[in-house]
Amino acid sequence: MKYPVTPDGRYFVVRGRLWRMANPGLDEAQRSKLTKRLMTARRAVRDAKAQQDPKAEAVAHHAVNDAKTALGERGPVWSGDGSPDLNRHMAKNTIYADWYAKTGRSRPGGS
């Protein structure tokens, strides 16, 4: 993967920010179906923006959110162990700070 993944596999890091991974409990067929749905929704956002259609864009953004929630990237956390949801938090401000510093990407200009 292009971006570092936390040792527990819950998040990947882009420009210092944690993003929740998809639910590893999804079977491959579910994951594939939901990923295709997500990509279709993202293309719809792009197309609506190009057409300057705010209503279509809003519908498309909603579809992206629904797909990401179904994948487990948003909404209730899939880990089920009571850990706090750190989605969208800066890695340096979380329990992953030491790990992230060791990736060598925590410097300015790093990912």
Secondary structure, DSSP 8 states (H G I E B T S, - for coil): --S-B-TTSSEEEETTEEEE---TTS-HHHHHHHHHHHHHHHHHHHHHHHTT-HHHHHHHHHHHHHHHHHHTSSSS-SS-S-----TT-BGGGSTTHHHHHHTT--STT--
